Amino acid sequence: MPYLWVIFALISAFTLATSDALTKKALKDSNEYLAAWFRLFFSLPLLLAILFFIPVPQLDKEFFRAFFIALPVEIITIILYIKALKVSPMSLTLPFLALTPVFLIFISYFIVGEKVSFWGGTGIFLIAAGSYTLNISEIKKGLFEPFKAITKEKGSVFMICVALLYSFTASFGKKAIEHSSPLFFAVTYFMALTVFFAPIAFWMARNDLKNFIREKQFRGLFLPGIFYAVMASSHMLAMKLTKVAYMISVKRLSLIIGIMYGYFLFKEENIRERLLGAILMFIGFVMIVTAA
């Protein structure tokens, strides 16, 4: 199936948006570090079960090099993402995630050697533009307000760094997949991420940990963790079958799904104002699929 990667990428987008929505609903007032770690932790049972059904690939130096370069960068990215959302308004930070597919056009070429076509590159830019406009519907001062806020909002700088670092972790992840297998990398990578992020999360949330455990707030993260595991698996399977920049661009459709969840679950407004962004993303999606 030539477009099997599209199915996996869309599954990844849907399960990521679902996991985020369930996390937001269950832990609205809980510590963000504990929420991030417990979601990772509850993804492990399903991921570990996969190990019983897949062969262990023969691993080489390239796999370990890519794995251990991506892992600390991923942890730094999680921390910066949390900090960005904590110190600045979401409307001024989330639009910068649109930069990741654009960065990937260049980063994936240098790390993995992947080139995108003009048609595919245009689709990537349309998805980036669409995802940018989706997140700024509440800004009344203008389209470029997030960029103007860079000098005033630390969170904007953090999120630009997140977008850039995501392009590196995605590219090194693709390299590790090429030297192992998609599901093996998904399981081992998220296991390692859970282990190494634990001391950071518990230390940063040390003042809230007791109440978090006593009130059993972690139970609300079990279902988000399951969806997160499906996201991780489908993400890696899609990465194996197509170029990194294409896959991550399609996965950005999770923003549209997230907006629908926001409308139906959290009664968020401005859904009509985001129609232009959704249209741009859909046109970009079609262009990428036809170019791949």
Buried (B, 14 or more C-beta within 10 A) or exposed (E): EEEEBBBBBBBBBBBBBBBBBBBBBBBEEBBBBBBBBBBBBBBBEBBEEBBEEEEEBEBEEEBEBBBEBBBEBBBBBBBBBBBBBEBBBEBBBBBBBBBBBBBBBEBBBEBBEBEBBEEBBBBBBBBBBBBBBBBBBBBEEEEEBBBEBBEEBBBBBBBBBBBBBBBBBBBBBBBBBBBBBBBBBBBBBBBBBBEEBEEBBEEBBEEBBEEBEEEEBBEBBBBBBBBBBBBBBBBBBBBBBBBBBBBBBBBBBBBBBBBBBBBEEEEBEEBEEBEBBBEBBBBBBEBBBEBB
